């Protein structure tokens, strides 16, 4: 006799997960989704299996707003080993080249400074970027090299945390689309010895901090009836926008996709979080246009409070 089907629940909210080593972002998402019995789930930007750290997960209505974190700046702590170049740019690859490490601390600091600000990066072959519908890392595993165009990214800041002569620990704050493995390799090449990452941990994204994340083990250990308390409300994903509160009648119209009069004067072509005035229920995102109306951009289908 087959086991009864697991009931999927309309869970809405955001979970800050500390992704473990060697687990893919999707596997981490599916484990958390199973623990919540959530009907719908998604994440806000892939972390490589070898990377650990902050991975915000979105459930239910929160998935409608996850794209706003994809564009957010991100912070990482990376461990860079100099003197060895690997096939993947990290510790899992085969060593291609070994060179002596002969640079000084001031030279390392200068190389770091040279890679701060707007820079151009060529995405690594061992990445999830698609070429003709296939991930680059799949080609790399087959020994096929695909030509990649350089991309413009911004490194807002690199802080040197420690350096023991061959290994450096750095904190990086960067724009979306930045490859920290490539950054480590490029710094190593500038110093004439090459480098690869032996550790990578995401520490921040879109204003969220790793210190507020929980592990899958902690989530599993939490009683099912208490797991909802670990979820953040949906509107944390769009907290960087201003807000507008609508009276009951306009709130209903907005929820049905209709533009409504803005309660307060606001700049046009700006986006706002929209709430029901009486209850502070999050209704979605709106754009203010030249007609002085708030036009729905994304509308929730359920209350935003974490379930």
C-alpha positions as a printed Julia matrix, in Angstrom:
307×3 Matrix{Float64}:
   0.0    0.0     0.0
   1.48   3.36   -1.04
   2.17   6.07    1.52
  -0.27   9.0     1.6
   0.75  12.02   -0.46
   2.38  14.8     1.49
   0.07  17.82    1.72
   1.63  21.01    0.33
   0.93  24.13    2.35
   0.59  27.78    1.2
   3.63  28.95    3.14
   4.61  32.59    2.55
   7.87  34.13    3.77
  11.64  34.35    3.51
  14.12  32.04    5.23
  17.75  33.08    5.66
  19.65  29.83    5.22
  23.32  29.16    5.9
  24.03  26.84    2.96
  26.44  24.02    3.79
  29.53  22.93    1.88
  29.08  20.62   -1.14
  25.31  21.09   -1.32
  23.81  22.76   -4.39
  21.56  25.75   -3.89
  18.61  23.85   -5.36
  19.14  20.84   -3.09
  19.3   23.14   -0.07
  16.08  24.8    -1.21
  14.27  21.5    -1.71
  15.27  20.24    1.74
  13.98  23.38    3.4
  10.84  23.34    1.27
  10.19  19.73    2.31
  10.57  20.61    5.99
   7.95  23.34    5.59
   5.77  21.27    3.21
   5.73  24.45    1.14
   3.79  24.36   -2.1
   6.13  26.81   -3.83
   9.73  27.86   -3.28
  12.73  29.51   -4.9
  16.11  30.99   -4.05
  17.61  34.41   -4.72
  20.83  33.62   -6.55
  22.92  30.48   -6.9
  25.8   29.65   -4.59
  28.29  27.13   -5.94
  28.23  23.76   -4.11
  31.73  24.55   -2.78
  30.59  27.9    -1.4
  28.82  28.23    1.93
  26.88  30.96    3.61
  23.89  33.21    3.17
  21.2   31.91    0.8
  17.8   33.61    1.21
  14.98  31.21    0.31
  11.55  32.41   -0.77
   8.33  30.52   -0.2
   4.91  31.08   -1.72
   4.11  34.69   -2.58
   7.68  35.74   -1.71
   8.89  34.13   -4.96
   7.2   36.98   -6.86
   9.7   39.42   -5.34
  12.87  37.3    -5.28
  14.28  39.01   -8.38
  14.94  42.15   -6.36
  17.63  40.29   -4.41
  19.21  38.91   -7.58
  20.27  42.46   -8.47
  21.55  43.28   -4.98
  25.18  43.77   -3.99
  26.75  40.8    -2.24
  29.52  40.26    0.29
  31.92  37.32    0.55
  34.81  36.11    2.67
  37.29  34.3     0.44
  40.46  32.37    1.22
  42.99  32.72   -1.6
  46.0   30.42   -1.9
  48.81  31.81   -4.03
  51.32  29.83   -6.1
  48.9   27.27   -7.59
  46.53  27.55  -10.54
  43.75  24.94  -10.8
  41.36  23.95  -13.57
  38.33  25.24  -11.69
  39.84  28.21   -9.87
  39.13  26.54   -6.54
  40.35  23.68   -4.37
  38.35  21.02   -6.24
  40.2   21.43   -9.53
  43.39  19.77  -10.71
  46.58  21.77  -10.27
  47.69  23.08  -13.66
  50.64  25.2   -12.65
  52.8   25.89   -9.61
  54.94  28.99   -9.19
  56.96  30.43   -6.31
  55.27  33.06   -4.14
  57.71  35.97   -4.0
  55.6   39.12   -3.61
  55.53  41.4    -0.58
  52.59  42.57    1.5
  52.66  46.04   -0.12
  52.54  44.38   -3.55
  49.52  42.31   -2.47
  47.8   45.44   -1.19
  48.52  47.19   -4.49
  47.09  44.26   -6.48
  43.96  44.31   -4.34
  43.57  48.05   -4.88
  43.97  47.55   -8.65
  41.0   45.18   -8.62
  38.72  47.55   -6.71
  36.14  49.65   -8.53
  34.69  48.99  -12.01
  36.53  46.03  -13.56
  36.07  43.6   -16.43
  35.85  39.85  -15.82
  35.76  36.86  -18.13
  33.33  34.32  -16.58
  35.01  31.01  -15.71
  34.26  27.84  -17.66
  33.25  26.18  -14.41
  30.14  28.29  -13.97
  26.39  27.91  -14.39
  26.23  30.37  -17.28
  24.38  28.92  -20.25
  25.66  28.48  -23.8
  23.08  27.16  -26.27
  20.97  25.96  -23.36
  23.79  24.1   -21.64
  25.75  25.18  -18.55
  29.38  26.1   -19.16
  30.58  23.67  -16.5
  29.07  20.82  -18.52
  31.24  21.78  -21.5
  34.25  22.14  -19.19
  33.78  18.59  -17.89
  33.81  17.39  -21.49
  37.05  19.25  -22.15
  35.36  21.81  -24.42
  36.38  25.45  -24.13
  33.67  28.01  -24.99
  34.6   31.58  -25.85
  33.21  33.95  -23.19
  32.76  37.68  -23.44
  34.13  39.85  -20.66
  31.57  41.39  -18.32
  31.67  44.67  -16.45
  31.22  44.33  -12.69
  32.0   46.54   -9.71
  34.1   45.62   -6.71
  33.02  48.13   -4.1
  35.56  47.11   -1.5
  38.2   44.48   -0.73
  39.47  44.24    2.84
  42.57  42.16    3.56
  41.81  40.26    6.76
  44.99  38.21    7.01
  48.05  37.1     5.03
  50.57  34.45    6.12
  52.92  34.63    3.14
  51.09  32.18    0.87
  47.39  32.47    1.8
  45.21  35.56    2.15
  41.74  35.98    3.6
  39.79  38.82    2.02
  36.33  40.32    2.45
  34.75  41.41   -0.83
  31.69  43.61   -1.39
  30.67  43.48   -5.04
  27.92  43.91   -7.6
  25.8   41.08   -8.96
  27.48  38.82  -11.48
  30.92  38.99   -9.87
  32.93  35.76   -9.81
  35.11  35.65   -6.72
  37.08  32.71   -8.11
  37.99  34.83  -11.12
  38.89  37.73   -8.85
  41.27  35.51   -6.87
  42.84  34.16  -10.06
  43.28  37.65  -11.53
  44.96  38.97   -8.38
  47.28  35.96   -8.42
  48.19  36.55  -12.06
  48.96  40.2   -11.37
  51.35  39.05   -8.64
  53.04  36.63  -11.03
  52.3   33.4    -9.19
  48.67  32.53   -9.84
  46.08  31.62   -7.2
  42.93  29.65   -6.46
  40.25  29.74   -3.77
  40.33  27.28   -0.9
  37.25  28.72    0.77
  34.3   30.97   -0.09
  31.5   32.11    2.18
  28.73  34.59    1.34
  28.28  36.98    4.24
  25.76  39.55    2.97
  23.19  40.05    0.23
  20.63  42.82   -0.19
  21.08  44.02    3.39
  20.7   40.55    4.94
  23.51  39.24    7.15
  24.91  35.75    7.56
  24.77  36.1    11.35
  20.97  36.0    11.11
  20.85  32.8     9.02
  20.21  29.28   10.28
  21.54  25.92    9.14
  19.49  23.03    7.8
  20.36  21.12   10.98
  18.91  23.92   13.11
  15.8   24.01   10.93
  15.34  20.24   11.25
  15.75  20.49   15.03
  13.04  23.15   15.27
   9.57  21.72   16.05
   7.34  21.92   12.95
   4.85  24.15   14.73
   7.61  26.68   15.49
   9.29  26.8    12.06
   6.98  29.57   10.85
   8.58  31.87   13.42
  11.87  31.57   11.52
  10.37  33.11    8.39
  10.65  36.8     7.58
   7.68  38.61    5.98
   7.62  39.0     2.21
   8.14  42.76    2.2
  11.71  42.42    3.56
  12.68  41.66   -0.05
  11.61  45.15   -1.16
  12.36  47.14    1.98
  14.59  49.5    -0.02
  11.51  51.02   -1.73
   9.32  53.71   -0.22
   5.78  52.89    0.89
   2.18  53.89    0.35
  -0.85  52.84    2.44
  -4.23  52.48    0.75
  -7.73  52.8     2.23
  -9.96  49.72    2.0
 -11.67  50.47   -1.34
  -8.44  51.37   -3.17
  -6.69  48.4    -1.6
  -9.25  46.04   -3.13
  -8.92  47.67   -6.54
  -5.13  47.44   -6.33
  -5.32  43.75   -5.43
  -7.32  43.19   -8.62
  -4.63  44.8   -10.75
  -6.19  48.26  -11.09
  -4.3   51.52  -10.82
  -5.33  53.73   -7.9
  -4.82  57.32   -6.84
  -1.67  57.8    -4.77
  -2.6   58.85   -1.21
   0.5   61.03   -1.02
   2.34  63.02   -3.64
   5.27  61.0    -4.95
   7.9   61.19   -7.65
   6.92  59.58  -10.93
   8.57  56.42  -12.25
   9.4   55.34   -8.72
   8.33  52.09   -7.12
   6.62  51.74   -3.78
   5.63  49.05   -1.34
   1.84  49.12   -0.99
  -0.03  48.22    2.2
  -3.64  47.98    3.33
  -4.04  51.01    5.57
  -6.12  49.38    8.32
  -4.09  46.19    8.82
  -0.62  46.94    7.37
  -1.03  43.9     5.13
   1.52  43.99    2.32
  -0.27  44.08   -1.03
   2.58  44.32   -3.51
   4.65  46.79   -5.5
   3.41  49.76   -7.48
   4.93  52.27   -9.86
   3.98  55.93   -9.74
   3.46  57.37  -13.22
   2.74  60.76  -14.77
  -1.0   60.27  -14.35
  -0.57  60.48  -10.53
  -1.74  56.92  -10.18
  -0.07  53.92   -8.56
   0.1   51.15  -11.16
   0.45  47.56   -9.85
   3.8   45.92  -10.7
   3.58  42.83   -8.48
   0.54  41.96   -6.39
   0.36  39.37   -3.62
  -2.43  36.81   -3.55
  -2.18  36.2     0.18
  -1.25  38.06    3.38
   2.48  38.64    3.6
   2.92  37.64    7.21
   5.1   34.56    7.67
   2.98  31.43    8.1
